[in-house]
Amino acid sequence: MSEDATQASPVLAAIRFDADGLVPAVAQQHDTGEVLMMAWMNAEAVAETLATGRVCYFSRSRRKLWRKGETSGQAQHLKELRVDCDGDTLLLQVDQEGVACHTGRRSCFYRAARDGALVEVAPVLVPPETLYASGHPHG
């Protein structure tokens, strides 16, 4: 077992992955508390994130690892990984480069329920077509 794998193993042992081998991970800007996004991680993504400091998720649609920012340049750098009390959800405190959402907004949580409707409460900061020259909207 590599040194990186050895360091990750106590963390991995504390995580309760679901039947598909996944755990939800909420990304939060470390210095402001802003909730940026939610994605899924498998054990390999958690281990890679801990080893490299660059956040890696598991893409359910592509069925492979997704290194945040690999196509958009909007990377997340891990400041701290926290495991909740039940071990079934992760909180990633990150330093987000640019926008986190594939829509070009800072956060994926840009719609609010107000007066019985969903209202957009955050503007597009970067046009999505600028972010994703490769054509895949989750980079």
C-alpha positions as CSV (number, residue, x, y, z in Angstrom):
1,M,0.0,0.0,0.0
2,S,1.4,3.4,-0.9
3,E,2.0,6.1,1.7
4,D,-0.9,8.1,0.3
5,A,-3.2,5.1,0.5
6,T,-2.1,4.5,4.1
7,Q,-2.9,8.0,5.1
8,A,-6.4,7.8,3.5
9,S,-7.3,4.4,4.9
10,P,-8.5,5.6,8.4
11,V,-10.7,8.2,6.7
12,L,-12.0,5.7,4.2
13,A,-12.8,3.3,7.0
14,A,-15.0,6.0,8.6
15,I,-17.0,6.6,5.5
16,R,-20.3,4.7,4.9
17,F,-20.5,4.4,1.1
18,D,-23.9,3.5,-0.3
19,A,-24.7,0.4,-2.3
20,D,-23.2,1.9,-5.4
21,G,-19.9,2.7,-3.5
22,L,-20.7,6.4,-3.4
23,V,-21.0,9.1,-0.7
24,P,-22.5,12.6,-1.2
25,A,-20.0,15.4,-0.8
26,V,-20.9,19.1,-0.3
27,A,-18.3,21.6,-1.3
28,Q,-18.1,24.8,0.7
29,Q,-15.8,27.8,0.3
30,H,-13.5,27.5,3.2
31,D,-13.2,31.2,4.1
32,T,-16.8,32.5,3.5
33,G,-18.9,29.4,4.3
34,E,-20.6,29.7,0.9
35,V,-22.1,26.4,-0.2
36,L,-20.9,25.8,-3.8
37,M,-22.1,22.5,-4.9
38,M,-22.9,18.8,-4.1
39,A,-21.4,15.9,-6.0
40,W,-20.6,12.2,-5.4
41,M,-17.3,10.6,-4.4
42,N,-16.2,7.0,-4.4
43,A,-13.3,5.6,-2.3
44,E,-10.8,6.3,-5.2
45,A,-12.0,9.9,-5.5
46,V,-11.6,10.4,-1.7
47,A,-8.1,8.9,-1.7
48,E,-7.0,10.9,-4.7
49,T,-8.4,14.1,-3.2
50,L,-6.6,13.5,0.1
51,A,-3.3,12.6,-1.7
52,T,-3.2,15.5,-4.1
53,G,-5.2,18.3,-2.4
54,R,-7.1,18.8,-5.6
55,V,-10.8,17.8,-5.4
56,C,-11.8,14.7,-7.4
57,Y,-15.4,13.5,-7.6
58,F,-17.0,10.5,-9.3
59,S,-19.2,11.3,-12.3
60,R,-22.3,9.1,-12.2
61,S,-23.2,10.0,-15.8
62,R,-19.7,9.3,-17.2
63,R,-19.0,6.4,-14.7
64,K,-15.5,7.7,-14.0
65,L,-13.4,10.0,-11.9
66,W,-14.1,13.7,-12.4
67,R,-11.3,16.0,-11.4
68,K,-13.1,19.3,-10.7
69,G,-11.8,21.9,-13.2
70,E,-10.2,19.4,-15.7
71,T,-12.1,20.8,-18.6
72,S,-13.3,24.2,-17.2
73,G,-10.2,25.3,-15.4
74,Q,-12.4,26.0,-12.3
75,A,-10.5,23.7,-9.9
76,Q,-11.2,23.2,-6.2
77,H,-8.3,22.9,-3.8
78,L,-9.0,21.0,-0.6
79,K,-8.5,22.8,2.7
80,E,-10.2,20.2,4.9
81,L,-12.3,17.1,4.5
82,R,-14.9,16.5,7.2
83,V,-17.0,13.4,7.7
84,D,-20.4,13.8,9.3
85,C,-21.6,12.0,12.5
86,D,-23.1,9.1,10.6
87,G,-20.2,8.8,8.2
88,D,-22.6,9.0,5.2
89,T,-21.9,12.6,4.0
90,L,-18.8,14.6,3.4
91,L,-18.1,18.3,3.8
92,L,-15.3,19.5,1.6
93,Q,-13.9,22.9,2.6
94,V,-12.3,24.1,-0.5
95,D,-10.7,27.1,-2.2
96,Q,-12.7,27.4,-5.4
97,E,-11.0,28.9,-8.5
98,G,-13.6,30.9,-10.4
99,V,-17.1,29.5,-10.6
100,A,-18.3,26.1,-9.2
101,C,-21.4,25.6,-11.3
102,H,-21.5,24.4,-14.9
103,T,-24.1,27.2,-15.6
104,G,-21.3,29.7,-15.0
105,R,-22.5,30.8,-11.6
106,R,-20.4,30.8,-8.4
107,S,-22.7,28.3,-6.7
108,C,-25.0,25.5,-8.0
109,F,-27.5,26.8,-5.5
110,Y,-28.6,29.9,-7.5
111,R,-32.4,29.4,-7.3
112,A,-34.5,30.2,-4.3
113,A,-38.1,29.3,-3.5
114,R,-39.9,32.7,-3.1
115,D,-43.6,33.3,-3.2
116,G,-44.4,29.9,-4.7
117,A,-41.8,30.1,-7.5
118,L,-38.2,29.5,-8.1
119,V,-36.3,32.7,-8.6
120,E,-32.7,33.0,-9.8
121,V,-30.7,34.8,-7.1
122,A,-27.2,34.7,-8.6
123,P,-26.0,35.9,-12.0
124,V,-24.0,34.0,-14.6
125,L,-20.4,35.1,-14.1
126,V,-18.9,33.1,-17.0
127,P,-20.8,32.0,-20.1
128,P,-20.9,28.2,-20.0
129,E,-19.8,27.9,-23.6
130,T,-16.6,29.7,-22.5
131,L,-16.0,27.2,-19.7
132,Y,-16.5,24.0,-21.7
133,A,-14.8,24.1,-25.0
134,S,-14.7,20.2,-24.8
135,G,-18.5,20.1,-24.9
136,H,-19.0,18.4,-21.5
137,P,-20.8,20.7,-19.1
138,H,-19.4,19.4,-15.8
139,G,-15.7,20.0,-15.6
